[in-house]
Amino acid sequence: MKRSASLRPICAALLLALTPLAASASWAGAAPVLADNATAHPNFTVKVTGKGQPMLLIPGLTCPGAVWDETVAHYQKQYQCHVVSLAGFGGEPAAASTQALLQNMRDQLLAYLKTQKMNKPIVVGHSLGGFMGLWMSVTQPEAVGPLVIVDSLPFMSAVQNPAMTADMARPMAEGMRRQMQSGKMPAAGQRQMVSGLITDTARISQATRWGQASDPGTVAQAMYDMLTTDLRPELGRIQQPALVLGAWAAYQPMGATKESTKAIFTQQYAKLPQHRIEMSEAGKHFLMWDDTQWFFAQADAFLKQHSPAAASKSGKSRS
């Protein structure tokens, strides 16, 4: 029993990793998309759709940018959606090197914002994408706008033990990296794992195909980097508001409850100055798929409150 209980939080951590607004006058037209030098960001490609205030959308582990298709359809009339596909995930060609993978990805994403002359773009990230949004924000707080974090934590290894450090997590992470680098998971095993994260059968099939098409070395290094990077102490640097959307239903078989899962989120995000945590009642890890209307309702209300027009009005009222 003790061994089973001790494994539950680790399994939950693994699952986490695998996993109408009026445009303001400032963004009434399409923001110009500047020429993109793809060689400057070998760790990802970008597809731009829509017009308005820029929004950067970052997918999770093993998923390409297509995971955001419905989200883009919802927002493209109000926002210019810059959809990221990470190298090595979901059939995208892998980068030449995985050394310092996520750190390089962070730096390339921040450089992309600068070259595109984005002024505090909204960043929407799922799982690994949410982690990347946080890491970008603590690195250059002035460069990033409002954050929408979808079922992600600033330090995945501390799910069980809040006192966990990156150094303490490194041996476990190294063992996982070696195992994952050894080859792809059998398709049946991958489907079984994904079925715990998504409700819809067709979506399960799609995510399984993406997982099978992903580069094992890239996935292994991304997992290692997340397990050994603790963003919690730096969250106080983030200047912009953040909406954190959490799931608990996927982890119920491991003993999780809505209350216990929210407590983990609350503890991990304690140092984030402006944030709100909302928990889906029934959605699993892919909340934009599993609890779509709830996801849009939460994000719509948050973005309306923190749009440039709302921020300008708030600033005038304080002056």
Buried (B, 14 or more C-beta within 10 A) or exposed (E): EEEEEEEBBBBBBBBBBBBEBEBBEBBEEEBEBEEBEEEEBBBBBBBBBBBBBBBBBBBBBBBBBBBBEBBBEBBBEBBBBBBBBBBBBBBBEBBEEBEEBBBBBBBBBBBBBEBBEBBBBBBBBBBBBBBBBBBBBBBBBEBBBBBBBBBBBBBBBBBBEEEBEBEBBBEBBEEBBEEBBEEBBEEEEBBEBBBBBBBEEEBBBBBBBBBBBBBBBBBBBBBBBBBBBBBBEBBEBBEBBBBBBBBBBBBEEBEBEBEEBBEBBEEBBEBBEEBBBBBBEEBBBBBBBBBBEBBBEBBBBBBBBBBBBEBEEEEEEEE
